[in-house]
């Protein structure tokens, strides 16, 4: 799935889910080291657990962050299922 982010340096998040397990995550744009690190940490996790851990994490005063946007992307995915 492709998710266009809002309020972050990354522009979009591409991810694959299989049986509610996050199989792959790729952030387009953003802080490369941080986004690659987040992707590596959450791949293989159950998507509800990812949402619970990442939702609401801010980046400075933006009110959102790349991890928070991943949680939003996964919630959007669940809503479409």
PERA-V778315 format. One record per residue. RES is the residue in one letter. PSI is psi as a letter, one per 40 degrees, with the letter a starting at -180 (* if undefined). Layout:
res: (RES	RES)
psi: (PSI	PSI)
This chain:
res: (X	X	X	X	X	X	X	X	X	X	X	X	X	X	X	X	X	X	X	X	X	X	X	X	X	X	X	X	X	X	X	X	X	X	X	X	X	X	X	X	X	X	X	X	X	X	X	X	X	X	X	X	X	X	X	X	X	X	X	X	X	X	X	X	X	X	X	X	X	X	X	X	X	X	X	X	X	X	X	X	X)
psi: (i	h	h	h	i	h	e	i	d	i	d	i	h	h	i	h	h	h	f	e	h	h	d	i	h	h	h	h	a	a	h	d	d	d	d	d	d	d	d	d	d	e	h	e	i	h	d	d	d	d	d	d	d	d	h	e	h	i	h	b	e	d	e	a	i	d	d	d	d	d	d	d	d	d	d	d	d	d	d	e	*)
